[in-house]
Amino acid sequence: MDRDDELTHLDRDGRAQMVDVGDKDKTSREARARATLRMKPETRRVLLSGKVPKGDALATARIAGIQAAKRTSELIPLCHPLAITGCDVAFEPATDDQRFVIEASVRCADRTGVEMEALTAVTVAALTLYDMLKAIDRGMAIEEVVLLEKQGGRSGHYRREG
């Protein structure tokens, strides 16, 4: 098994371990992720109007997403703490009348990538919107949490197709 085929999060006895990235160079890294929240059309109208009973849902979800990106290593076992240099969380209604799209972009200059931070940001932002809108629509669904793109590091540039 060559280096690329090794399961780096397992030791020789199959026990979980944190990968030692100390010998890797710090490089500029960025990752983008997306989540979709499906809701009733009337729920989406309330969200877009800014008249959510619990307050400014989009501002709260944006802050929650940024905070989640910064704390990813506390939530995901074996994930390295990173010095994040930037995190953007954006929201956009989808072209239909039932979905809302959340995207996050996370940047750092470090020894490992920020994919988990971007994925955590969109997931927590979606959960925050769910929490703030659940009194209106308990049937919402968080759908398609995906990595859209990553740059930097040994594995190079990845872009999701489609």
C-alpha positions in Angstrom: 0.0 0.0 0.0 1.5 3.3 -1.0 1.2 6.6 1.0 -1.9 7.7 -0.9 -3.7 4.4 -0.2 -3.0 4.4 3.5 -5.9 5.1 6.0 -4.2 7.9 7.8 -6.7 8.2 10.6 -6.0 4.6 11.8 -2.8 3.4 13.5 -1.3 -0.1 12.7 -3.8 -1.7 15.1 -6.8 -0.1 13.5 -7.4 2.5 16.3 -8.4 6.0 15.5 -5.6 8.6 15.6 -5.2 12.2 14.7 -3.0 12.6 11.6 0.3 14.4 12.3 0.5 17.3 9.9 3.6 18.9 11.6 5.9 18.2 8.6 3.6 19.7 6.0 4.1 23.2 4.8 1.5 25.9 5.5 -0.2 26.8 2.3 -3.2 28.9 1.3 -6.3 26.8 1.4 -10.0 27.5 0.6 -13.2 25.4 0.6 -16.7 26.1 -0.5 -19.8 24.1 0.6 -23.5 24.3 0.1 -26.6 23.1 1.9 -30.3 23.4 0.8 -33.2 23.9 3.2 -36.6 22.8 1.8 -39.7 24.5 3.3 -43.2 25.5 2.5 -43.6 28.4 0.1 -45.3 30.5 2.8 -42.3 29.8 5.2 -39.9 31.0 2.5 -42.0 34.2 2.0 -41.8 34.9 5.8 -38.0 34.3 5.8 -37.5 36.6 2.8 -39.8 39.3 4.3 -37.5 39.5 7.4 -40.6 39.1 9.6 -39.6 35.8 11.4 -41.1 35.9 14.9 -37.8 34.9 16.5 -35.9 37.8 14.9 -33.5 38.3 12.0 -33.1 34.6 11.0 -30.6 35.2 8.2 -28.2 37.3 10.3 -28.4 34.8 13.1 -27.8 31.9 10.8 -24.8 33.7 9.2 -23.2 34.3 12.6 -23.9 30.7 13.6 -22.3 29.4 10.5 -19.2 31.5 11.0 -19.0 30.5 14.6 -19.4 26.8 13.6 -16.5 27.0 11.1 -14.3 28.4 13.8 -15.2 25.6 16.2 -15.2 22.6 13.9 -12.3 20.9 15.6 -14.3 20.9 18.8 -17.2 19.1 17.1 -15.5 16.7 14.7 -13.2 14.1 16.3 -9.6 14.1 14.9 -10.2 17.4 13.1 -7.3 19.8 13.5 -7.9 23.3 14.9 -7.1 25.8 12.2 -6.4 29.5 12.2 -9.2 30.5 9.8 -8.4 33.8 8.0 -11.9 34.3 6.5 -15.4 32.8 6.4 -18.3 34.0 4.4 -21.8 32.6 4.7 -24.4 33.6 2.0 -28.1 32.8 1.4 -30.1 32.8 -1.7 -33.6 31.6 -2.6 -33.5 28.8 -5.1 -35.4 29.1 -8.4 -38.4 27.2 -7.2 -40.6 28.5 -4.3 -39.6 25.9 -1.7 -35.8 25.8 -1.3 -33.3 28.1 0.2 -29.6 27.7 -0.6 -26.8 28.3 1.9 -23.2 28.6 0.8 -20.0 29.0 2.8 -16.5 29.8 1.8 -13.7 29.3 4.4 -10.1 30.3 4.0 -6.9 29.7 5.9 -3.1 29.4 5.5 -2.3 26.1 7.3 -1.1 22.5 7.0 -4.5 20.9 6.3 -7.7 21.8 4.4 -10.8 23.6 5.5 -13.4 21.3 3.9 -14.9 20.3 7.2 -15.1 23.9 8.3 -17.1 24.9 5.2 -19.4 21.8 5.5 -19.9 22.5 9.2 -20.7 26.2 8.5 -23.5 25.4 6.1 -24.9 22.7 8.2 -25.1 24.8 11.4 -26.5 27.7 9.4 -29.2 25.4 8.1 -29.9 24.1 11.6 -30.2 27.7 12.8 -32.7 28.6 10.1 -34.7 25.4 11.0 -34.7 26.4 14.7 -35.8 29.9 13.9 -38.6 28.8 11.5 -39.8 25.6 13.1 -42.8 27.3 14.8 -44.0 28.1 11.2 -43.0 24.9 9.5 -41.8 21.7 11.3 -41.7 19.8 8.0 -38.6 21.6 6.7 -35.8 19.4 5.5 -32.1 20.0 5.3 -31.0 18.5 2.0 -27.8 18.0 -0.1 -25.0 19.2 2.1 -22.0 19.0 -0.3 -18.5 20.2 -0.8 -18.5 22.4 -3.9 -14.8 23.2 -4.2 -11.5 23.0 -2.4 -8.1 24.5 -3.3 -4.6 24.2 -1.9 -2.6 21.4 -0.3 -1.2 18.3 -1.7 -4.3 17.0 -3.3 -4.7 20.2 -5.4 -7.9 21.7 -6.8 -11.3 19.8 -6.5 -14.5 21.1 -8.0 -17.8 19.2 -7.7 -19.3 18.4 -11.1 -22.9 19.3 -11.9 
